[in-house]
Amino acid sequence: MRTVISVIGKDTVGIISKISAVCAESRVNIIDITQSVLQDMFVMVMLTDISDMQYSFNEFSEKMTVLGKEMGLDIRVMHEDIFNSMHRI
């Protein structure tokens, strides 16, 4: 099973590092990542594999939400199927 993690907020040092650390401790594999800085706004989308994840989806999503609040970022985790359905024309 795969998820899409989106991150939006003010650019600061260590965003990718901290999000990657939560993925690693949760046994979530990062398959693909794209990020951009638009003036001072950081935008990132990660595609991840949660097949070996040691937490439930809700626990992992909550960990990312808490990290986002601590860093002043909007971090959202959603199943790939839901993401694809939302963006289908």
WOWO-V155132 format. One record per residue. N is the residue number from 0. SS is DSSP state (a for helix, b for strand, c for the rest). PSI is psi in whole degrees, 0 to 359 (* if undefined). Layout:
n->N ss->SS psi->PSI
n->N ss->SS psi->PSI
This chain:
n->0 ss->c psi->143
n->1 ss->b psi->155
n->2 ss->b psi->161
n->3 ss->b psi->128
n->4 ss->b psi->123
n->5 ss->b psi->143
n->6 ss->b psi->128
n->7 ss->b psi->137
n->8 ss->b psi->184
n->9 ss->b psi->134
n->10 ss->c psi->131
n->11 ss->c psi->163
n->12 ss->c psi->135
n->13 ss->c psi->5
n->14 ss->a psi->306
n->15 ss->a psi->320
n->16 ss->a psi->313
n->17 ss->a psi->320
n->18 ss->a psi->319
n->19 ss->a psi->324
n->20 ss->a psi->318
n->21 ss->a psi->320
n->22 ss->a psi->313
n->23 ss->a psi->315
n->24 ss->a psi->338
n->25 ss->c psi->357
n->26 ss->c psi->40
n->27 ss->c psi->124
n->28 ss->b psi->128
n->29 ss->b psi->118
n->30 ss->b psi->316
n->31 ss->b psi->151
n->32 ss->b psi->137
n->33 ss->b psi->138
n->34 ss->b psi->154
n->35 ss->b psi->151
n->36 ss->b psi->118
n->37 ss->b psi->103
n->38 ss->c psi->254
n->39 ss->c psi->14
n->40 ss->b psi->128
n->41 ss->b psi->132
n->42 ss->b psi->129
n->43 ss->b psi->145
n->44 ss->b psi->129
n->45 ss->b psi->139
n->46 ss->b psi->126
n->47 ss->b psi->156
n->48 ss->b psi->121
n->49 ss->c psi->19
n->50 ss->c psi->323
n->51 ss->c psi->15
n->52 ss->c psi->137
n->53 ss->c psi->354
n->54 ss->c psi->168
n->55 ss->c psi->163
n->56 ss->a psi->316
n->57 ss->a psi->320
n->58 ss->a psi->317
n->59 ss->a psi->315
n->60 ss->a psi->319
n->61 ss->a psi->320
n->62 ss->a psi->318
n->63 ss->a psi->321
n->64 ss->a psi->315
n->65 ss->a psi->316
n->66 ss->a psi->317
n->67 ss->a psi->316
n->68 ss->a psi->319
n->69 ss->a psi->325
n->70 ss->a psi->359
n->71 ss->c psi->33
n->72 ss->b psi->157
n->73 ss->b psi->108
n->74 ss->b psi->124
n->75 ss->b psi->138
n->76 ss->b psi->128
n->77 ss->b psi->150
n->78 ss->b psi->145
n->79 ss->a psi->321
n->80 ss->a psi->318
n->81 ss->a psi->316
n->82 ss->a psi->313
n->83 ss->a psi->320
n->84 ss->a psi->321
n->85 ss->a psi->332
n->86 ss->c psi->16
n->87 ss->c psi->135
n->88 ss->c psi->*
